[in-house]
Amino acid sequence: MAALVQDLSRIDLEGTKRSKDDAPLCRTPVIKRNEVAWRWYESIGAPKLFVAPLVGYSEPAFRLLCRSYGADIASTPMIDAAGYVASERYRNEFAFTGGSEDRPLTTQLGGSEPESLAAAAALVAPFCDAVELNMGCPQRCAKKNGSGAFLMEDLARATRCIAAMRSAVDAHNASAQTRVATVVKIRCFDDVPRTVALAQALEAAGAEMITVHGRTRHAGGGRRTAAQLANWAWIRAVKESVGIPCISNGNIRHSEDVRDCFAATGCDGIMSGVGALRRPRLVFAGARGGRNQVAARYCTHALATRAAPRQAHSHLCGKLALTAPAAVRDLRDLIDSLDVSGPETDRSRATLSTIRDALLARPDDDDADDDLDGETPIAADGWTKVWRDKRL
């Protein structure tokens, strides 16, 4: 990826010298800066490093873990707006247990009905710094109700959703001490002007920050996310066409990628999802190795925030485990003894404490695992799997 950025830097942007009488081939339109959006962004510290919304993974304990290594802002998992409004039990699954250390925080909502999105936005606004509309999920569950990335296909509905959320959040802001923003996360069309038009329409409807995942809906998500690279040029086109903060999402495996992405996209912040899941220390602090120590620190945050055992199990030995492979093999029986079928109990807390102690007692010998199981070079053709792990 660094090579691709270097290649771009070699391009002579000035081209052939023209006389003063030569007219430019085209004129770049002047984009009006949205001062309200930028004041909000600066009020939360103008964050640069973002933790992506990750279904089943970005609970308070993981968000705090990423923050401890340098992440500036994090997001909840995607929350179904209609379910959040209708069910107290469902709301309890997304309790804001991270406290003041888990701020600034974005709450991401999924749905395609303006009324339920507005109602959910009003409920979560007191607990976060931004409420986000999910227009990036490519999964079948989103296709069923036209939400997520499928909402991109219905511009009129998408803008109504943003406008309804903005109205609800602004009603909260009228009596709040700190301002909450209405933001959006999208994917791209393979037609750049169409993506730009979408972004501009969402801004006009009330979006105050936009995160752009540089893959199309058809590129998939989850296990298929790393099958092809996000297109940073597409993201840059959006950044240059809007007057609100723009965040880049895609291809972030380590701190060098963060540096290269800022240079290539010109964005105001960089978001990491799958990369941060496995190696938050590598992405946000630029440090290799120490994966068992990272997993032990996660256990500490899980105990403090009363994380559900299923969440801890996923982070410790799931497909995107924090733990080094050798430790997963040695501690698998202990980790599997967590009862993932229900909420936290005294027994699960005791088990998690034992796992943490076992991880801390292990030698920090996972550097080789980090190299062997880490990222592969990105080929010049731009279509190489980002991770060697075939489970992705």
URUR-V159451 format. One record per backbone hydrogen bond with DSSP energy under -0.5 kcal/mol. CO is the residue of the C=O (numbers start at 1). NH is the residue of the N-H. Records with the same first field share a line. If there is no record, write none. Layout:
# URUR-V159451
CO = NH / NH
This chain:
# URUR-V159451
1 = 5
2 = 6
3 = 7
4 = 8
5 = 9
6 = 10
7 = 10
8 = 11
11 = 13
19 = 22
29 = 31
30 = 32
33 = 35
34 = 38
35 = 39
36 = 40
37 = 41
38 = 42
39 = 43
40 = 44
41 = 44 / 46
42 = 45
48 = 50 / 270
49 = 72 / 73
50 = 52 / 272
51 = 75
54 = 57 / 58
57 = 59
59 = 62 / 63
60 = 64
61 = 65
62 = 66
63 = 67
64 = 68
65 = 69
66 = 69 / 71
67 = 70
73 = 51
74 = 106
79 = 110
80 = 84
81 = 85
82 = 86
83 = 87
86 = 88
87 = 91
88 = 92
89 = 93
90 = 93
91 = 94
92 = 95
95 = 97
98 = 101
99 = 102
100 = 103
104 = 74
105 = 129 / 130
106 = 76 / 108
107 = 132
108 = 79
109 = 134
110 = 81
112 = 114
113 = 117
114 = 118
115 = 119
116 = 120
117 = 121
118 = 122
119 = 123
120 = 124
121 = 125
124 = 127
125 = 128
129 = 181
130 = 107
131 = 183
132 = 109 / 134
133 = 135 / 185
134 = 148
135 = 187
137 = 149 / 150
139 = 142 / 143
140 = 144
141 = 145
142 = 146 / 147
143 = 146
147 = 150
148 = 151
149 = 152
150 = 153
151 = 154
153 = 155
154 = 158
155 = 159
156 = 160
157 = 161
158 = 162
159 = 163
160 = 164
161 = 165
162 = 166
163 = 167
164 = 168
165 = 169
166 = 170
167 = 171
168 = 172
169 = 173
170 = 174
172 = 175
173 = 176
181 = 131 / 183
182 = 208
183 = 133
184 = 211
185 = 135
186 = 213
188 = 217
190 = 192
191 = 194 / 195
192 = 196
193 = 197
194 = 198
195 = 199
196 = 200
197 = 201
198 = 202
199 = 203
200 = 204
201 = 205
202 = 206 / 207
203 = 206
208 = 245
209 = 184
210 = 247
211 = 186 / 213
212 = 214 / 249
213 = 215
214 = 231
215 = 188
216 = 219
217 = 220
221 = 224
222 = 225
224 = 227
225 = 228
226 = 386
230 = 232
231 = 235
232 = 236
233 = 237
234 = 238
235 = 239
236 = 240
238 = 241 / 242
239 = 242
243 = 34
245 = 210
246 = 268 / 269
247 = 212
248 = 271
249 = 214
251 = 253
254 = 257 / 258
255 = 259
256 = 260
257 = 261
258 = 262
259 = 263
260 = 264
261 = 265
262 = 266
269 = 248
270 = 50
271 = 250
272 = 52
273 = 277
274 = 278
275 = 279
276 = 280
279 = 283
280 = 284
281 = 285 / 286 / 287
282 = 255
290 = 294
291 = 295
292 = 296
293 = 297
294 = 298
295 = 299
296 = 300
297 = 301
298 = 302
299 = 303
300 = 304
301 = 305
302 = 306 / 307
308 = 311 / 312
309 = 313
310 = 314
311 = 315
312 = 316
313 = 317
314 = 318
315 = 322 / 323
318 = 321
324 = 327 / 328
325 = 329
326 = 330
327 = 331
328 = 332
329 = 332
331 = 335
332 = 336
333 = 337
334 = 337
335 = 338
338 = 340
339 = 342
345 = 349
346 = 350
347 = 351
348 = 352
349 = 353
350 = 354
351 = 355
352 = 356
353 = 357
354 = 358
355 = 359
356 = 360
357 = 361
358 = 362
359 = 362
363 = 365
366 = 370
367 = 371
368 = 372
369 = 373
371 = 374
374 = 388
377 = 379
379 = 382
382 = 229
386 = 376
389 = 392
